[in-house]
Each structure stands twice: as structure tokens, then as C-alpha cells.
Amino acid sequence: MHPTWIEIDLKQFKRNLMVIKNALGKARFCLPIKANAYGHGLIDIAKAAEPIVDYLAVAHLSEAVRLRNASVKIPILVLGAIHEEQIPDLLRYELEFTISSAYKADLVAQKCAALQKRCRVHIEVDTGMQRTGMRPETAAALFESLRHNRHFDVVGIYSHLASAESADDPVALKQIKIFGDLVRNAPFADAKLLCHLANSSGTLNLPTAYFDMVRPALAAFGYIPSTVNPAFHELAPCFSLKAKVSYFKVVEKGQGISYGHSYIASKRSRIVTIPLGYGDGFRRDLSNSGSVLIRGSRFPIVGTICMDQFMVDVGESSVFVGDEVVLIGRQETLEIRVQEIAKLCNTIPYEILCLLNDRIPRIYLG
Ligand SMILES: *Cc1c(COP(=O)(O)O)cnc(C)c1O
């Protein structure tokens, strides 16, 4: 009923998961689905992935609670640094969570003792991102204290790559070495922890970053950050953004279009209106720079993008109210890729995907 929608091709999504899974060897597969599963829809993506992956990961407790309330049963790791008042719910919803400092470990220990509960945690070490995580030098001492505390089950140890764009990325190689040296030595070596480091770039480019588990998300949604191993060439996007033309008018030469008249028609032209705007998370940077597909042709966005709609110049073409418009995805022989839009907005595909918000319904196919 809504005139704009996002189509998710679940068959392609599951195919992507299998492509990755088949390339992992013994390593397990943790799928990060934070930020509404990169805009693909948290719950439906979790349900589709649950039979295939070993773990799900989210940034925040609230995301994990939504998953548990939707009866998602597999392990869920909360990646973000936790806050004291969240501890009871982290325990109640049987979530695995991150310990990234001795201070946080103490808070958790006190709460677990008070509640008479045991928690499952992963220690996060910082090997070069300078975001969260303890220094590798201090991780061993913390682990020793946690493994002797009856309230803790230390399940894993992990870190995050700051850069892994190629197989010889020096930043990644250094992080892999720091992490490997840490987990291959005492007290971690014989502790049977799940050691995990690789995001999508690491998974695509650096098998030495796999350890016991990988955490690729962007690749699972079908976006390949850089040229890679042919095993991954079957990965393909499963996300399309579509709308229906809501209005049609003819604009005369010299007439300005939309707020501020940043576009002036250079000749008499047919202008159609698309009922989507920055209020849906469709970036205003695409004003006078983006394009859309209608009836198998590409047409330019003209004038500034408004909160709820924007205009497209279809020239002499016959386009009708109700025609299907593709903003991201394929139509006949043409395609608008998220990467193209990201470039026009001077950002990365991640941001384009997760900004598209809940005003746009998601439709799941397959
Ligand atoms: C988001 C995230 C990932 C996934 O990153 P991609 O580049 O999308 O694969 C992996 N690990 C952590 C800690 C993350 O926050």
C-alpha cells in the first residue's frame, strides 16, 4: 500500500551466507546485524540467517532484546561497550556480551554476584583501532581473574580490524600478528576460547585473520569491499529500493524546480515526482546529482530533495503516475548500485543502507 518500498531477495541473501560459509573451513560464522541489519530489517534477516550461521552480533542491548523477543534462539553477541544498568537484561535475555576493561568486568562481577547469575562474555582487545577494547598487555591478567571467578564463563576473545582492503594491507597484517601472538600464548592458548577478528574485508582478503570465527556483514549482504578471491564472486546484493511515480507535470523552459530553485529547466520538459525524501533517509546530497530508473531508462534527479519527495526530469519520455521507479537495484538492463550512490554522497555503502529508515516498508521475497 505504501508508495515506496525496499525489496529484500532472501534467496540471494541465503546464497551469500552459503558462499561465505563454504569458504570458511573450520571457522565459525558470526553475522553482525546491527543498525537494522544494515537497513535490511533486523528480525527477518535474523530468521533467514539463523539456520545457517553460528552466531549473530549486534551493537546494542536493545537490538538483542528485539531478537530474543522474536524468538531468535542462537547465540547473540553484543559488541558495544556495556553500561552498568544494562547488566540485568544482558543476563535475563541470555546474551553474550563484551568485556573491554577491568572496570567493566568489576561491575559485571558485582551484579552477577548480587543476582546469583553466571554470564557468558567475550574479552575485547584493541589491536590497532583505538576505539574500544583493552590493551593486549593487560588482557591476560584480566582473563586470569575472570576464569577463576565462578560468575564468568569466558567464551571468546576478539578484536576488530581498522583496515583490511587487500591481502597485503600492512595495518591488517600487524593487527593479525598482535592478535595471533596474544591468543597463541598463555594463558589463552589452552583455554579453548573462540578467537575472532575478521570483518568482511578480513574474510574476503585475509584467511590468516579467520582464527575460530569471522564476523562479515557487508559481504553477507552482497557488497564486496575490494577485489578478491574468486570464491566470493558469487556474492551479490539482495536489496532494492523502489517507489511509484506519484505526480506528473510539464515544466516550461526557465522554470525553477524545488526549494531554492537550484535547478532551472533548460527547455520544456516532463517532470515526475517520487514520494521519497530525506525523511526516509534518502540522502539530500543526491539533489541534482543522483538518478533513477523508470521504464528501463535512467533519468536525473532535479532540484533539491525534499523531506518526503523529489523530482525527476524524464525529458520527452512517456512516464505515467504509478510507474515503478528503481532508486537502488536493477530494472531491465540497467542498475543503480549502492556504491554509486555512496560515491555521489561522499560516503560509504554502509551509511547509505543503514540510513534508509522504518518509514519505508521492507518486503521479503523468496
Ligand atoms: C560491524 C562490525 C563488523 C562487520 O563489519 P563489516 O565490515 O560489515 O563486515 C564486524 N565486527 C565488529 C566489531 C563490528 O562492529
The ligand as an ORCA input file, in Angstrom:
! r2SCAN-3c Opt
* xyz 0 1
  C      30.037     -4.017     12.215
  C      31.092     -4.921     12.701
  C      31.525     -5.982     11.911
  C      31.062     -6.194     10.479
  O      31.752     -5.314      9.630
  P      31.644     -5.482      8.029
  O      32.692     -4.572      7.510
  O      30.266     -5.054      7.646
  O      31.884     -6.899      7.730
  C      32.438     -6.860     12.467
  N      32.909     -6.681     13.724
  C      32.542     -5.637     14.503
  C      33.109     -5.498     15.865
  C      31.631     -4.723     14.012
  O      31.267     -3.691     14.779
*
